[in-house]
């Protein structure tokens, strides 16, 4: 097993800092990095702005290796995936921007994967929200849109007589129930599918390649290629790629709680809780114990006070919670 770099006696010359920084990158991509390594690296980066800058540069070079580096990165990721030690942290997490945030302000931080969706989505967006931001947009003909955190949308120009948006990334709620007279359908395109609602209140969530459609009231049509279905109130469907899932019944008081500034978890695996929290706050919550990640949590939490959830995780699940600079929270 590779040991963490020993830099305690090395003089802090520019060349030595460069060598030490590359040693840290090799350690973190070995598939055997631990939380202790993360904490040791944090201390190393905090030693001086020069330390933090050296690590940021080494990390950038690793990312910029190109096709040759992809083979090395793939091996490292495979090693991390098959590692039996629960305390080992993945290469992707260490170099994805999370630990760089904890390493200090002097480091050049690259946003982690999933932040604001793809750069293409951001570039093509007419409206978007930042981390933790929610925004309401009044459309014409009595339609309102609520944009949740980290959401990007573009106005549709080819929806025929209907108005609509392309949900590039994130989550929106559409209220088309207030339209007077002969209400026109409102269209939401997300991924490879299309959602259409007339006099309906519905939500569409597009994260990575998965799209979740929830009908709160009225009825909503969902089309994916040649597949068609209609959702009634309190029903939900998920599609990914060209695969359309089965319709399920849901409690929309829980799924729609974000519109009232609240997150509701009901017997939810801690891993999913962490993923959801990460959408609303800067930094990152990481659960590094596989068994703990499957533990269940229930509760209601205000989005503007999400920090309160960590006390419950400690009390109810008996987990150890470690807060690091940059909004990094380790749970294990």
Steps between C-alpha positions, in 0.01 A plus 500: 500500500635840410565730793403863516779733387751580775570871464574585861876550457519626143595869460222705341681595180291545184638176355437310824144632519441391141632150571296470819184620325539238228561238768169597658321468166649154447385400847149629447467319168639171628162365607627470859456856625328530838325771696821534703680578174241769424559660837878478459477661157283774643768579758769495231308741276430733792872530576529792256343643184795350311405151622139546393604638162740210438226246564254687278755499215578130545129422495451710186782319320345166594167609353669627184690180422249423226445152350816359655387609841157347451651152509675577829187661642291199398735263680492718810121516495480123459734448791293729717177326399629154591672608820352317801591772751200718578717790611662537160384798301456501125745669265212686340396659828853608592575657164148608405528830682374411846834464674642787299239720668614376839863557410470876531403812312834508321420186301354531152177305544334316213127439553413136567311288251129570505536864605242696301477216254720515194669812367285459188187525713627817665596660172160429342289609798266798494442472874700324769534486876809473716563259786221535756314758290132466410326725253148551364433609142161627382432374151227628269143369512498445875782246524762522774828310529690431820870425448673299770869509588762457223246510220548607138217545250472627143185635339360273231463657158362197314208399721238598241202686649609402851746676724764303678855457624788260460610385845873470444585410857340518843137513611195712422137518604237612248169648612265520203181486708431873498460537124169656402280396207637238265831437670788403275722207585837570654788285377814397685770318308751312714756251376346304215142542620220756503251588773175681420250642749178699455337643812746293700750542778804281444873466565788383285841409637793443262823388666777340294319269253194432717171690480225479762150636426246553778138607452376698799155583365317468169652265244830495314604327179846346474649392167831327438556402139195293401401439862213698652332510839287731711559579866213583733534699820738347757674288236862491389712342229875485436670462164863470400628487146226319306377297798169613648433370850175393662254752644504516880289679760678762714428737786545836333504681835848349536621521139381861467624618840798679343257756360433604860867507596500157663657161427309192618667161541298190583700187575757621245848339473765734636688486168195646324457759776860613447452522123192718547665726758795549265270665248413778743831593661855588404767247586415132522360244742674162466387177667803271496359201692307274262288349776413841641412622151210252495366613840160668485413854602166678533424863573410848376777755456494864398718560196640818652607305812627173355791497742257379766473162330851400607406503868219255427731279296730482800222443753276260308755305296793523738724630223811708546476830314818692415476856365790617282565840341322576176170345608637145491322264739620143554246256644615162624 
